[in-house]
């Protein structure tokens, strides 16, 4: 059984990481505080513990990655969540981003398509700190029609195009943050649902995510 410990060195490194993310342009103090509060090294294999506070992505198994902290902060800032909002996340992965949203007290529904990653997260003790997160195994392209509509939707994998079904699961006035594009580079978009079938699209910076794939993987 792994022992989870957050020592002074790790807390210090985390503060430096938060400072560097702030310097890169993140201004939302609630988002920065969330990053500062979460021991990112808990989400990584012990082999990466020493470098967990570098601002980069790391492998989490099954060919997937935990996103770079700057990217997590960037997407979370764009999503602009308020406590108790109903939020859908596509791509649970390590659940790091999910816990950042948990820190911000949202009512989170997060979906992962890979059974192995989903099962791993189920046994991760730290997640019990955030009882407002609900975990689902499924295909994010389908969303969660039973629980829709959502105030916000966050996609943490690269979508080749904006998934129609997800747009339909947004409340009017709701927002979706999603990296869209082919293969290597994607553009961060924020879609605001302005009417029953009307959307406004804002375009932000370029990022590189692992692909959003169709269907479940057992
Ligand atoms: N938010 C994660 C980032 C993980 S990387 C974190 O903080 O660690 C993206 C994740 O999206 C991967 O785990 C991948 O398996 C998952 N994914 C890709 N396509 C998906 C889909 N259609 N539905 C649900 N999850 C998907």
Boltz pocket constraint, residues with backbone or C-beta under 6 A from the ligand:
constraints:
  - pocket:
      binder: B
      contacts: [[A, 64], [A, 65], [A, 66], [A, 67], [A, 90], [A, 91], [A, 92], [A, 93], [A, 94], [A, 95], [A, 96], [A, 97], [A, 98], [A, 111], [A, 112], [A, 113], [A, 114], [A, 117], [A, 138], [A, 139], [A, 140], [A, 141], [A, 156], [A, 157], [A, 210], [A, 211], [A, 212], [A, 213], [A, 214], [A, 215]]
      max_distance: 6.0
